């Protein structure tokens, strides 16, 4: 409730933003743009991947890394992505298995450059 009251008070101000407030606001907007680079909603329209990459799972891990900065936690979660088995065979769900074949990008309603982004996931999370 306190945040709501603060927001109402801020929005009700008659005076314009100061120069310092404008600079801080611009910096926050720029930071939010960076976080929006990988705005995967997890819809899974990109699936199934011919290389068995869990694209939404990889992007969820990367979002947690970018948004919360939890690199060690996310690296452990990323390492677990390939540990499930189907009929006794491990499925290579990690980004490293991407062959850049392209159907995922054609199917993505957010128009995420999936192949480039999935390589960034591997580069950021593949090595502890």
N, C-alpha and C positions, 0 to 999 in steps of 0.2 A: 504494500500500500504506500510505503514511503517513496518508492520509485515513481509511482503514478503521480503522487502529489508533486514531486520534484519536476517531473516531465510537464505537468500542467503549468506549474509556476514558470518554467523556462519558456514554454510555448506562449504564455500570456505576456511576456515582457514587451513593453512598448518600444524600448530602445533597440537599435540594431546591434548585431554582433560586433565585438571589438576586433581589432586587427589580430590580436593573439588568438581569440576564439575562432576566427576564420581560418587561421593557419592550423590550429589543432583539428578543426573539422575537416579540412582538406586532407590532413595526414590520416585521419581515421577513414575517410572515404577511400583513399589510396590503399590502405591496408585491407579494407573490405574487398576491393577489386582483386587483390592478390589471392584472397581466400576463395573468390568465385572462379578461379582458373579451372577448378575441377569440381563443377557443381553437378555431381552425379546423384540423382535421386534414388538410385537403387531399383529402378523399374525393371531391369533385366531384359529390356527389349534387345540388347546387344547379344544376348545369349540364345542358343548355346554357341560357345566359341569352338571352332574346329580344332584348336590346339588345347582345348579343355581349360583355358585360363578363366578363373573366376573373376571376371572383369569388375562387377559390382563390389565384390569382396576386397579386391585390390584397391579400388577407389575409396572404399570406406576406410581402409587402413590409412591411406594417404591423407584423407580429410582429417582424421584424428591427429595425424602428425602435423599438418599445416595449422589446424585450428587450435589445438591444445598443446602442441610442442612436446608430446609424449613419445619421443623417439625410441627409447629403449622398450617401452611397453608395446608400441606399434611394431617394432622389429620382431618381437616375440610372436605377436599375433600374425604377422606376415609369414613368419617361418612355419607356423601351424597350418597355413592355407593348403599346403600340398600333402598333408598327412592323412586325409581320408582315403578310403579304398572302395573300389567298386569291383565286385567279384574277385577280391584278393589282390587287385592291382592298384597301386598308388596313382592318384590322378594329379597331374602336374598343374595345380591351380594357380601357381604364382606367375607374376608378370614376366619372369625370365623365359617362360615357355612361349611367349607371343612370337608368331612367325610373320606378323604384319601383313596378313592376308586381306584385311579390309572390310569384311561384311559387318563388323561391329559398328563402324563409323556410318555406314549406310543406314543402319537401323536406329541410331541414337536420336531420340527426339530433342535432346539438348544440343545436338551438333558438336559434341565433345570430340576433339581430335584424339580419339582413343589410342591409336597406335603410338603417337608421340607421348601422350600422357602415361601410358602403361610403361613405357621405357623409363620415364622419370620416376615411377614408383620403384622399379627395380634398382635404379641408380641410388635413390634415397634410402631404401629399406632393405636392399638385398644383402648388404654386408654390415655386420654388427660393429 
